[in-house]
Structures are given as structure tokens and as C-alpha cells.
Amino acid sequence: MEQFLYLSDLFDFYGALLTPKQQSCLRLHLYDDLSLSEIGEELKISRQAVYDNIHRSVKTMQSYDDKLQLVKRYRKERQVLNEVCAGLKRLQAEHDCQELSPMIEALAPFLGREEDIH
């Protein structure tokens, strides 16, 4: 699961820098959960070409991220926001402070995927 989330984050940040064929292969592999053979049939290329395309795409995106570190920064920011939100929720519960609700709700769109929210 962690590998899927990492590849999804890479694709979100750097997918637009890939060729259209690379984007199609990765999108079908990551989000439609198609096998290499199914992707090959869909795109009219061999299974080996799909594998090579995906492998090369991941390496390219990792190379971009090694330099720019956008995924690392994004994950760190999301972690900090989750901690802030958790702290606000604790304060709200401990002190029955409903005035914190708008702040908690304002953070919700920035917290990321549901499984990341505490």
C-alpha cells in the first residue's frame, strides 16, 4: 500500500512531465489496476513495452523528486497539519470549545487522504 501511495504522489507531482504514453501506462496501472498484459492490449503494445514504460516512468519521476523533493515536502506538511488538527480536536474535547470547529473544518481540505487523518 505504501508503494502505491508513493507512486500516486509521484504521479500527482510529476506525471505531467511524462510522455502521453507513459502517462497512460501509469494511469492504467495505478488507478485502473490493470495488469501489464491488459494495459498492453488497451494500448496495442507488448507486455514488455508496458513494463519498460512503467519502469522508465517511475525512474524519471524519482529523478525529478530527488532534485525537487516535492513529495517529501508535501508529506511533511501533511503530517504537520494532521498534528495541528489532532491538537485542536484534543483542545476542543478537553475544554468543550466549539469555537475551534471552524478552524478544524478549514484544515480538512489540506489533510490529504482519509487514511492519513488521525
C-alpha positions in Angstrom: 0.0 0.0 0.0 2.8 2.4 0.9 4.4 1.8 -2.6 1.1 2.6 -4.2 0.7 5.9 -2.2 4.3 6.9 -3.0 3.8 6.2 -6.8 0.5 8.1 -6.7 2.2 11.1 -5.1 5.0 11.0 -7.6 2.5 10.8 -10.5 0.4 13.7 -9.0 3.5 15.9 -8.9 5.5 14.8 -11.9 3.0 12.9 -14.2 2.5 15.9 -16.4 6.2 15.8 -17.3 5.9 12.3 -18.7 5.1 11.5 -22.3 1.4 10.8 -23.1 2.1 7.1 -23.5 3.9 7.0 -20.1 1.0 8.8 -18.5 -1.5 6.3 -20.0 0.5 3.3 -18.8 0.9 4.6 -15.3 -2.7 5.8 -15.0 -4.0 2.4 -16.2 -1.6 0.6 -13.9 -2.1 2.7 -10.7 -5.7 3.8 -10.9 -7.4 1.3 -13.0 -5.4 -1.6 -11.5 -4.9 -3.3 -14.9 -2.2 -5.9 -15.4 0.7 -5.4 -17.7 -1.0 -7.6 -20.3 -4.3 -5.8 -20.1 -2.5 -2.4 -20.5 -0.7 -3.8 -23.5 -3.9 -4.9 -25.1 -5.5 -1.5 -24.3 -2.6 0.5 -25.8 -1.7 -2.0 -28.6 1.8 -2.6 -27.3 3.6 -5.6 -25.9 3.6 -6.6 -22.2 7.3 -6.0 -22.1 6.9 -2.5 -23.6 4.4 -1.7 -20.8 6.8 -2.9 -18.2 9.7 -0.9 -19.7 7.5 2.2 -20.0 6.3 2.0 -16.4 9.8 1.2 -15.1 11.3 4.1 -17.0 8.5 6.5 -15.9 9.0 5.7 -12.3 12.8 6.2 -12.6 12.2 9.5 -14.3 9.8 10.7 -11.7 12.1 9.6 -8.9 14.9 11.5 -10.6 12.8 14.7 -10.6 11.9 14.2 -7.0 15.5 13.5 -5.9 16.2 17.1 -7.1 13.0 18.9 -6.2 11.8 16.9 -3.1 8.2 17.9 -3.6 6.8 14.6 -2.4 8.9 14.7 0.8 7.8 18.3 1.5 4.2 17.5 0.7 4.2 14.5 3.1 5.9 16.5 5.9 3.4 19.4 5.5 0.5 17.0 5.6 2.0 15.3 8.7 2.3 18.7 10.5 -1.2 19.7 9.5 -2.6 16.4 10.8 -0.8 17.0 14.1 -2.2 20.5 14.4 -5.7 19.3 13.6 -5.3 16.5 16.2 -4.2 19.0 18.8 -7.1 21.3 18.0 -9.5 18.3 18.4 -8.0 17.4 21.7 -8.3 21.0 23.0 -11.9 21.1 21.7 -12.7 17.9 23.6 -10.9 18.8 26.8 -12.3 22.3 27.1 -15.6 21.8 25.3 -14.6 24.7 23.0 -16.9 24.7 19.9 -15.2 27.9 18.7 -12.4 25.6 17.4 -14.8 23.8 15.0 -14.4 26.3 12.1 -10.6 26.0 12.3 -10.7 22.2 12.3 -13.1 22.3 9.3 -10.9 24.8 7.5 -7.9 22.3 7.8 -9.9 19.4 6.4 -9.2 20.0 2.7 -5.5 20.2 3.4 -5.2 16.9 5.3 -4.9 14.6 2.4 -6.4 11.1 2.1 -8.8 9.8 4.7 -6.4 7.1 5.9 -3.9 9.8 6.8 -6.2 11.7 9.1 -5.9 10.9 12.8 
